[in-house]
Amino acid sequence: MLLATYVATRPGIQGINNKLIRLRLGTDMTHNELVFEPCDGVDFLMPDKTTKVNDKNQLWSASSTIAEKLPEYCPNRPGGFGGVRFKRINVYTDDWITIKLGFPREVRLEAAKWFKENQGAYYDYPLIADYVFWALSKQQVNAYICSEAIATAIKMIEPHRYDPPTLHNTLQYISSI
């Protein structure tokens, strides 16, 4: 299992979001994905029942997205806008920084189960608003930003406190111990 952290700029509205997150957090790290590898033993939980790399060099990843349409294979809110989802991504490009997570099989299994069970959960727009308008916003229940979804899936304490660079740096430290 890998943590992939996005450091590039997407086109369109997602690119504007990347720039705003960079401005607020003072880092190039704007998004996290939990990436499942063939050795993780979670094939049966993936949308197509395999963690093998596809012909586009993509692996299954899981996260929550602010500005993407949920895929049709998402059992809750397919076609809905923003939220928890699985997606195949090629994280072997300069757009991503990856960390190999040495978690035991039980953690990998629980993380994949969490994402399977929570597909379609809403994106936590109020938490994002909290970055700018902290006095006006309140965290939404059963809604997640990318780093919060991953921190929840791997059972980290107070997952709502993790933004993309904080999650990346924390897991990089844990993986180096």
Phi, psi and chi 1 to 4 in degrees:
 res  aa     phi    psi   chi1   chi2   chi3   chi4
   1 MET       -  141.8 -166.1  163.3   63.6      -
   2 LEU  -124.1  153.1  -55.1  169.3      -      -
   3 LEU  -102.7  125.5  178.2   73.5      -      -
   4 ALA  -111.4  128.7      -      -      -      -
   5 THR  -117.4  126.9  -58.0      -      -      -
   6 TYR   -81.0  131.0 -165.8   69.0      -      -
   7 VAL  -127.4    9.8  -66.7      -      -      -
   8 ALA  -103.8 -169.3      -      -      -      -
   9 THR  -125.1  122.2  -57.1      -      -      -
  10 ARG   -74.7  159.8  -61.2  -81.0  -50.3  -99.2
  11 PRO   -77.1  162.3   23.9  -29.8      -      -
  12 GLY    68.7 -146.9      -      -      -      -
  13 ILE   -62.8  -32.3 -167.5  156.5      -      -
  14 GLN   -66.4  -32.5  -70.1  175.3  -41.4      -
  15 GLY   -67.0  -38.1      -      -      -      -
  16 ILE   -62.3  -43.8  -66.2  167.7      -      -
  17 ASN   -59.7  -44.7 -173.0   46.5      -      -
  18 ASN   -56.1  -45.1  -69.1  145.1      -      -
  19 LYS   -66.7  -39.9  -69.3  173.4 -175.2  175.6
  20 LEU   -66.0  -41.1  -70.7  172.8      -      -
  21 ILE   -64.5  -42.6  -68.2  170.0      -      -
  22 ARG   -59.4  -44.7  -79.6 -166.5 -171.2   98.9
  23 LEU   -60.8  -45.9 -179.3   65.6      -      -
  24 ARG   -69.0  -41.9  168.6   62.6  175.5   89.3
  25 LEU   -95.8  -12.6  -61.4  176.1      -      -
  26 GLY    66.7   38.3      -      -      -      -
  27 THR  -152.4  162.6  179.1      -      -      -
  28 ASP   -82.6  -11.0  -74.2  -18.9      -      -
  29 MET   -81.2  112.8  -61.2  177.0 -170.8      -
  30 THR  -118.7  -12.2   60.7      -      -      -
  31 HIS  -158.4  147.5  177.9   69.6      -      -
  32 ASN  -122.1  146.6  -57.1  119.2      -      -
  33 GLU  -131.5  140.4  -65.8  -81.3  -18.1      -
  34 LEU   -95.4  119.8 -167.9   60.8      -      -
  35 VAL  -107.6  130.7 -179.1      -      -      -
  36 PHE  -100.5  132.8  -63.0   97.3      -      -
  37 GLU  -108.9  161.3  -61.2  178.0  -72.4      -
  38 PRO   -55.6  -28.9  -29.1   36.9      -      -
  39 CYS   -81.9    0.1   59.0      -      -      -
  40 ASP   -80.0  -16.8  -72.2  -26.8      -      -
  41 GLY    72.1   29.0      -      -      -      -
  42 VAL  -121.8   20.1  -63.1      -      -      -
  43 ASP   -50.2  -45.1  -67.1   63.4      -      -
  44 PHE   -64.2  -13.1   67.4  100.8      -      -
  45 LEU   -96.9   -7.3  -65.6  165.9      -      -
  46 MET   -81.6  153.5  -61.5  -61.5  110.5      -
  47 PRO   -55.1  -34.5  -30.4   38.1      -      -
  48 ASP  -108.3   14.1   65.3   -3.7      -      -
  49 LYS    66.0   23.8  -53.6  -66.6 -174.4 -134.1
  50 THR  -147.4  146.9 -176.4      -      -      -
  51 THR  -105.5    8.4   53.3      -      -      -
  52 LYS   -64.5  147.6  -69.8 -178.8 -177.8  174.5
  53 VAL   -65.3  134.3  177.1      -      -      -
  54 ASN   -86.5 -176.2   69.4    8.5      -      -
  55 ASP   -68.2   -9.5   58.8  -10.0      -      -
  56 LYS  -102.5   14.4  -64.1  178.0 -176.8  174.4
  57 ASN    63.2   34.4 -155.0   30.9      -      -
  58 GLN  -107.0  143.2  -61.7  169.6  -35.8      -
  59 LEU  -112.9  161.1  -69.9  165.5      -      -
  60 TRP   -72.3  132.9  -80.8  113.2      -      -
  61 SER  -128.5  163.7   68.2      -      -      -
  62 ALA  -138.8  142.1      -      -      -      -
  63 SER  -170.8 -166.5 -170.3      -      -      -
  64 SER  -126.5  137.8 -175.1      -      -      -
  65 THR  -122.6  143.4  179.2      -      -      -
  66 ILE   -83.1  -37.4 -169.0  170.2      -      -
  67 ALA  -132.5   38.8      -      -      -      -
  68 GLU  -124.5  149.1  -73.2 -179.3   16.8      -
  69 LYS   -75.7  134.0 -169.4  175.2  174.0 -177.7
  70 LEU   -68.7  140.6  -65.0  176.5      -      -
  71 PRO   -66.6  157.6   16.6  -22.0      -      -
  72 GLU   -64.5  -25.0  -67.6  -55.9  -44.1      -
  73 TYR   -80.0   -2.4   52.2   77.7      -      -
  74 CYS   -72.4  120.4 -177.8      -      -      -
  75 PRO   -68.3  -24.4   22.2  -28.9      -      -
  76 ASN  -115.2  123.3  -57.0  -53.0      -      -
  77 ARG    61.7   42.6  -62.1 -170.0  -40.1  110.8
  78 PRO   -58.4  134.4   20.1  -28.6      -      -
  79 GLY    84.1   -7.0      -      -      -      -
  80 GLY   -67.6  168.4      -      -      -      -
  81 PHE  -104.9  121.3 -167.7   72.1      -      -
  82 GLY    73.3  140.4      -      -      -      -
  83 GLY   141.0 -171.1      -      -      -      -
  84 VAL   -75.8  133.6  174.4      -      -      -
  85 ARG  -159.5  161.4   54.7   86.6 -179.8  112.8
  86 PHE   -95.9  147.1  -79.6   96.9      -      -
  87 LYS  -155.6  141.1  179.8  179.6 -178.8  178.0
  88 ARG   -83.4  130.2  -80.3 -162.5  171.8  -91.8
  89 ILE  -139.1  142.8  -64.8  175.4      -      -
  90 ASN   -90.8  102.7 -179.6   -4.4      -      -
  91 VAL   -91.6    5.7  -64.5      -      -      -
  92 TYR   -95.6   46.9  -56.5  113.5      -      -
  93 THR  -129.1  171.3   69.0      -      -      -
  94 ASP   -69.6   -7.4  -69.2  -20.8      -      -
  95 ASP   -76.2  -14.9  -65.9  -11.2      -      -
  96 TRP  -127.0  146.4  -61.8   91.9      -      -
  97 ILE  -112.1  128.6  -61.5  170.5      -      -
  98 THR  -115.4  148.5   59.0      -      -      -
  99 ILE  -126.5  127.6  -59.6  168.8      -      -
 100 LYS   -76.5  120.8  178.9   75.5  170.6  168.5
 101 LEU   -96.7  120.4  -58.1  174.2      -      -
 102 GLY   -90.0   39.1      -      -      -      -
 103 PHE   -73.4  149.6  -66.6  136.7      -      -
 104 PRO   -63.6  162.1   -0.1    2.7      -      -
 105 ARG   -55.1  -37.1 -176.0  175.3 -170.2  -77.3
 106 GLU   -60.7  -39.2  -63.3   79.1   32.0      -
 107 VAL   -68.9  -42.9  173.6      -      -      -
 108 ARG   -61.8  -42.7  -62.5 -171.1  -51.5  -98.5
 109 LEU   -64.7  -47.0 -174.6   59.6      -      -
 110 GLU   -63.2  -38.1  -73.7  -59.5  -45.0      -
 111 ALA   -64.7  -46.3      -      -      -      -
 112 ALA   -63.7  -40.6      -      -      -      -
 113 LYS   -61.8  -43.7  -80.2 -177.6 -173.5  176.2
 114 TRP   -58.7  -46.3 -173.7   90.6      -      -
 115 PHE   -66.1  -39.5  -84.8  103.4      -      -
 116 LYS   -61.6  -43.5 -177.0  174.5  178.0   72.5
 117 GLU   -73.5  -22.2  -68.5  167.4   -0.7      -
 118 ASN  -109.7   10.9  -73.1  -81.7      -      -
 119 GLN   -55.4  133.1  -72.0 -179.2   85.6      -
 120 GLY    92.4   -8.7      -      -      -      -
 121 ALA   -59.0  147.6      -      -      -      -
 122 TYR   -69.3  156.8  -72.1   92.8      -      -
 123 TYR   -75.6  143.5 -169.9   83.5      -      -
 124 ASP   -87.8   74.9 -163.4  -12.3      -      -
 125 TYR   -59.9  -39.8  -63.5  101.5      -      -
 126 PRO   -61.3  -34.6  -27.2   36.7      -      -
 127 LEU   -66.1  -39.7 -176.8   58.7      -      -
 128 ILE   -64.3  -43.2  -73.5  -65.8      -      -
 129 ALA   -61.1  -30.4      -      -      -      -
 130 ASP   -60.4  -29.3 -174.4   49.8      -      -
 131 TYR   -59.3  -33.9  -71.9  155.1      -      -
 132 VAL  -104.8  -45.0  179.6      -      -      -
 133 PHE  -115.1   60.6  -54.1  107.6      -      -
 134 TRP   -55.3  -32.3   60.2  -90.3      -      -
 135 ALA   -78.0  -17.2      -      -      -      -
 136 LEU  -100.2  -16.1  -58.7  176.2      -      -
 137 SER  -107.6  160.6   64.0      -      -      -
 138 LYS  -140.6  138.9 -179.3 -179.4  174.5 -171.7
 139 GLN   -63.2  137.7 -174.4 -179.7    7.2      -
 140 GLN   -87.8  137.9 -169.5  173.7  -22.1      -
 141 VAL   -76.8  141.2  176.9      -      -      -
 142 ASN    57.6   38.7  -65.1  -35.2      -      -
 143 ALA  -139.6  144.7      -      -      -      -
 144 TYR  -141.2  142.7  -53.7   88.7      -      -
 145 ILE   -90.0  171.4   64.7  169.4      -      -
 146 CYS   -55.4  -53.5   60.2      -      -      -
 147 SER   -67.4  -34.4   47.2      -      -      -
 148 GLU   -66.7  -41.2  178.5 -174.6   19.2      -
 149 ALA   -62.6  -44.8      -      -      -      -
 150 ILE   -66.4  -45.1  -66.6  166.0      -      -
 151 ALA   -61.3  -36.8      -      -      -      -
 152 THR   -67.0  -45.1  -59.0      -      -      -
 153 ALA   -62.3  -34.4      -      -      -      -
 154 ILE   -98.1   13.2   61.1  175.7      -      -
 155 LYS    63.7   41.4  -60.0 -168.1 -177.8  -28.8
 156 MET   -78.8  151.4  -65.5  179.5   79.0      -
 157 ILE   -73.5  137.7  -62.9  167.8      -      -
 158 GLU    49.1   61.1  -63.8 -172.9   -6.6      -
 159 PRO   -60.5  -24.0   19.0  -28.7      -      -
 160 HIS   -68.6  -11.7   63.4  -77.5      -      -
 161 ARG   -85.3   -6.2  -60.1 -156.1 -177.3  -85.2
 162 TYR   -94.3  123.9  -69.7   90.5      -      -
 163 ASP  -103.2  173.3   55.1   40.3      -      -
 164 PRO   -54.1  -48.6  -31.3   39.1      -      -
 165 PRO   -70.3  -33.7   19.8  -28.4      -      -
 166 THR   -66.2  -43.0  -55.6      -      -      -
 167 LEU   -63.4  -46.4 -178.5   65.8      -      -
 168 HIS   -56.9  -51.1  176.5   90.7      -      -
 169 ASN   -66.7  -37.3  -67.1  -25.7      -      -
 170 THR   -65.0  -47.0  -58.9      -      -      -
 171 LEU   -70.8  -30.6  -68.5  178.1      -      -
 172 GLN   -64.7  -42.0 -176.3  171.8   26.5      -
 173 TYR   -64.7  -48.8  174.2   73.4      -      -
 174 ILE   -58.4  -40.5  -70.2  168.9      -      -
 175 SER   -70.6  -18.5  -64.4      -      -      -
 176 SER   -90.6   -8.9   70.3      -      -      -
 177 ILE   -76.1      -  -61.8  175.3      -      -
